[in-house]
Amino acid sequence: MNALNILVVGANGQIGKHLVKLIQENGDQARALIRRQEQADYFKDLGAETAIVNLEGEVDAIAEAAEGVDAVVFTAGSGPKTGKDKTLMIDLDGAVKTIQAAQKSNVKRFIMISSFDTSREAIQAAPESFAPYVVAKHYADEWLLNTDLDYTIIHPGVLTNEPGTNQVTLGSSVERGEVPREDIAKVIYTSLKNDITIGKRFQVVGGQTPVEEAIQSVK
């Protein structure tokens, strides 16, 4: 099988860094989309390509970064310390522009890292400080669902920095729980390698099932 070339949007985030490392270690090629030049050395040391793009900029800049890749992974997020404005600009508008960029560059495969539950009920139930994030993820997911892209939407549980176990619980609806970011990176990478995940969305938390086996059970 030919090596995949994968654009990782939000590569300097914690999931993104794990994912780029995993891609490079397994003989595929990552292109890390980052905001600043000073973030580049980490990725160059791994053998990854870099593209310096601000997600608050133009679609064309993201599309240029996506030229020639086989898949786009959106792992970017505004982070918990920013306000509603950045949540809107990155988690919603940045995601939509990345989807548009993939379409413009004729990249069919797209993986979205969403929030654990982006249903209308989850929006209503969310604390006031968290609701804008759930809303942003809800509409970004909806935008992707209404494209002809070969999408997978991954809904992780509460993210931790614990070492990955390569074991998860995965399904259309699972009990809320924690999951290491390193394991989410493994779920993303394994999803890219398995067409069974195209057109699917699922929740992921820590568990007892090896990632490869869990992915094969995706309905």
C-alpha positions in Angstrom: 0.0 0.0 0.0 1.4 3.4 -0.9 2.3 5.8 1.9 -0.4 8.3 2.8 0.3 12.0 2.8 -1.8 13.5 5.6 -2.5 17.2 6.5 -2.8 17.6 10.2 -4.6 20.8 11.1 -3.9 21.9 14.6 -0.7 19.9 14.6 0.9 21.9 17.4 -1.9 20.8 19.8 -1.4 17.8 22.0 -3.4 15.3 19.9 -1.8 16.8 16.7 1.7 16.2 18.0 0.9 12.6 18.9 -0.7 12.0 15.5 2.2 13.5 13.5 4.7 11.3 15.4 2.5 8.2 14.8 2.2 9.0 11.0 6.0 9.4 10.6 6.8 6.3 12.7 4.6 4.2 10.5 6.1 5.2 7.2 3.5 7.7 6.1 4.0 11.4 5.6 2.5 14.1 7.7 2.2 17.8 6.7 1.8 19.8 10.0 -0.3 22.9 9.7 0.9 25.3 12.3 0.5 29.0 13.1 4.1 30.1 13.7 7.6 29.4 12.3 9.0 28.8 15.8 6.7 25.7 16.1 8.3 24.1 13.0 11.5 22.5 14.5 9.6 19.8 16.4 8.0 18.5 13.2 11.0 18.8 11.0 12.9 16.7 13.5 10.3 14.0 13.0 10.7 14.3 9.2 7.3 15.9 8.8 6.6 18.7 6.3 5.2 22.0 7.7 2.8 24.6 6.4 2.4 27.9 8.3 -1.2 29.0 8.1 -3.5 31.0 10.3 -6.9 29.4 10.5 -8.4 32.9 10.8 -7.1 33.7 7.4 -8.3 32.8 3.9 -9.6 29.4 2.7 -7.1 29.6 -0.2 -4.1 29.5 2.2 -5.5 26.3 3.8 -6.3 24.9 0.4 -2.7 25.5 -0.7 -1.5 23.6 2.3 -3.8 20.7 1.4 -2.6 20.4 -2.2 -1.5 16.9 -3.0 -2.4 15.2 0.3 -4.6 12.1 0.6 -6.4 13.1 3.8 -7.1 16.1 6.1 -7.4 15.7 9.8 -8.9 18.6 11.8 -7.6 18.5 15.4 -7.5 22.3 15.9 -9.2 24.0 18.9 -9.2 27.4 20.5 -8.4 25.9 23.9 -10.1 26.4 27.3 -8.4 29.7 28.1 -9.8 31.7 25.2 -13.2 33.4 24.9 -16.3 32.8 22.8 -14.8 34.8 20.0 -11.9 32.4 19.4 -14.2 29.4 19.8 -16.3 30.8 17.0 -13.3 31.7 14.8 -11.3 28.4 15.2 -13.7 25.6 16.3 -16.4 26.6 13.9 -15.2 29.0 11.2 -11.7 27.4 11.1 -13.3 23.9 10.7 -15.6 25.0 8.0 -12.8 26.7 6.1 -10.7 23.6 6.4 -13.6 21.5 4.9 -13.9 24.0 2.1 -10.2 23.9 1.5 -10.3 20.1 1.3 -13.0 20.4 -1.3 -11.1 23.1 -3.3 -8.0 20.9 -3.3 -10.0 17.7 -4.3 -9.1 15.9 -1.0 -11.9 13.5 -0.3 -10.9 12.0 3.0 -11.6 14.1 6.0 -11.4 13.3 9.8 -13.0 15.7 12.3 -12.2 15.7 16.0 -15.3 16.9 17.6 -16.7 17.1 21.1 -18.0 14.0 23.0 -21.7 15.0 22.4 -22.7 17.6 19.9 -26.4 16.9 19.9 -29.0 19.6 20.4 -29.7 18.1 23.8 -26.0 18.4 24.8 -26.1 22.1 23.8 -29.1 22.7 26.1 -27.5 20.7 29.0 -24.1 22.3 28.7 -22.9 24.8 31.4 -23.0 28.4 30.1 -19.2 28.5 29.8 -19.0 25.3 27.7 -22.1 25.8 25.6 -20.4 28.0 22.9 -17.9 25.2 22.3 -20.6 22.6 21.9 -22.5 24.9 19.6 -19.4 25.5 17.4 -18.7 21.7 17.2 -22.3 21.0 16.5 -22.4 23.2 13.4 -19.0 22.2 12.2 -20.1 18.6 12.3 -23.3 19.5 10.5 -21.4 21.3 7.8 -19.2 18.2 7.2 -22.2 15.9 7.2 -23.7 17.9 4.4 -20.7 17.5 2.1 -19.7 14.7 -0.3 -16.4 14.2 1.5 -15.4 10.8 2.8 -15.7 11.9 6.4 -15.2 10.3 9.8 -16.3 12.3 12.9 -14.6 11.2 16.2 -16.2 12.3 19.5 -13.6 11.8 22.3 -14.4 11.7 26.0 -12.6 13.8 28.6 -9.1 14.1 27.2 -6.1 13.4 29.5 -2.3 13.4 29.2 -2.0 9.9 30.6 0.2 7.6 28.4 -1.8 5.8 25.8 -2.9 2.2 26.5 -4.0 1.4 22.9 -7.3 0.2 24.4 -10.6 2.0 24.1 -14.4 1.7 24.2 -15.8 2.9 21.0 -19.4 3.1 19.6 -22.2 5.3 18.4 -23.1 5.9 22.1 -20.9 5.0 25.0 -20.7 6.0 28.7 -18.9 9.3 29.2 -15.4 8.8 30.5 -11.7 9.8 30.1 -9.4 8.9 27.3 -5.7 9.7 26.7 -4.9 12.1 23.9 -2.3 9.6 22.7 -5.1 7.0 22.2 -7.2 9.4 20.3 -4.3 9.9 17.9 -4.1 6.2 17.5 -7.9 6.1 16.7 -7.4 8.8 14.1 -4.5 7.0 12.4 -6.3 3.6 12.5 -9.4 5.3 11.0 -7.4 6.7 8.2 -6.2 3.2 7.4 -9.6 1.6 7.5 -12.3 2.6 4.9 -14.9 1.0 7.2 -14.9 4.3 9.1 -15.9 6.4 6.1 -19.3 8.0 6.6 -19.3 7.1 10.3 -19.2 9.0 13.6 -18.5 7.5 17.0 -17.7 8.3 20.6 -14.4 7.1 22.2 -13.4 6.6 25.8 -10.8 4.5 27.6 -11.6 0.8 27.7 -10.4 -2.8 27.2 -10.6 -3.3 23.5 -7.4 -2.8 21.3 -7.9 0.2 19.0 -7.6 -1.9 15.7 -10.2 -4.3 17.0 -12.5 -1.5 18.2 -12.3 0.2 14.7 -13.3 -3.0 13.0 -16.5 -3.0 15.0 -17.6 0.5 13.8 -21.2 0.4 12.7 
